[in-house]
Amino acid sequence: MSTVTPLPRRGSARDLVAGQVRAELARARISVRSLGNLLGQSSAYWSRRATGQTAFDVDDLEQLAGLLNVPVGYFVGAVDARGPRPDGPDGGQVASECAAPDSNREPTD
């Protein structure tokens, strides 16, 4: 008789992180199976994490962030992976490139 391992409940933090990882891997066109070769652990190790059966630890996320060139916080929804968008309201500028808040003085007559 085989043992069935239930997937985590929908909406759990583990499930959300696993979904973020799978989405970013898909964008990069990297399979979960190939992570074993790229990062050193077995493909089963990464598969358990990508399906949410086992939680990612910080070291896992750090390795993935380096491989995928995204901030570690992206996987937990703390930051956007792609940064400012060129078509966004900030015109693609990052905060350090924007004018200081008080630099737009009132016009004088």
N, C-alpha and C positions, 0 to 999 in steps of 0.2 A: 504494500500500500504506500502511495506517495504522500508526502506532506505538502499542503498548499500554503504558500506564504502570502497572506493578504497584503494588498497594496495599501499605502497609507490613505487615510480619509481625505477626500477632496478638499482642497483649500488649506491643508496643513502647511506650515512653513517649509517642511521637508519637501512636500509636493511642489510648492511654488518655486523653490530653489532649483529642484530637478527640472522643472519646466523651463526656467530661464537658461539653464545649462544646455538643455536639448535644443532650444531655439537658437542660441548663439552658435552651437556646433553646426546646426543646419545652415545658418547664414555663412559660416566659414567652409561649408562642404566637407566637414570632418565627421566620420562615423564614430559612434561610441566604440565599436569594435577596434578601430585603429588607435584609440587612445592608449591602449596597452603598449603598443610599440612606440608611440610618441612620448609618453610620460613614464614608462617603466613598470607600471603595475599590469596585472592581467586584464584582459578585456572583460572578464567576469566581474572583477573589482569595480570597474567603471560602469558596467551595465547595472549592477545592483544600486549604485548611486543615482544613475540617470533615470531609473524607473521609480526611485523613491523608496525602494526596499530598505536601503541603508542610507543614513544621513551623510551628507558631505561634511567633512571637517574643514577647518580654516586652511590647513595645508593643501588639501585637495583644491579648494577654490583658488588659492594663490597660484598653484600650478596651472590650472585652467585659465586664469586671468592672464598669466604670462604668455601662454600658448595662443590665446585668442585676442590678445592685445586690448583687453578691456579692464577697467578698474575692478578690484575684488568686490566692491560694494554694489556693482551692477547686478550680481547674482541674487542679492537680497533686496533689490529694488531701491537701494539708497541713492544711486546715481544713474544717469543715462549713459549707455555704452558709447554712443556716437557723439556726444557733446553737442554744442550748438549747431543748429541746422542753418545752411546758407540762405534758405528761404524763410527762416523764422523772423520774428519781430526784431531780434537783435542783429539781423544781417550776418549771422555767423560769427560775430565777435564774442570773445570770451571776456569775462568781467574785467580782467586786467587791461584790456585794450579799450574799454569803454571810457567815456569822459567821466570825470568825477561828478558826483551828484550836484555840487554847488557851482559848477563851471558855467552853467547857463544862467547868467545874471539877467535880472529884469532890465528891459530896455529903458534908457533915459531919454526924456524929451528935450 
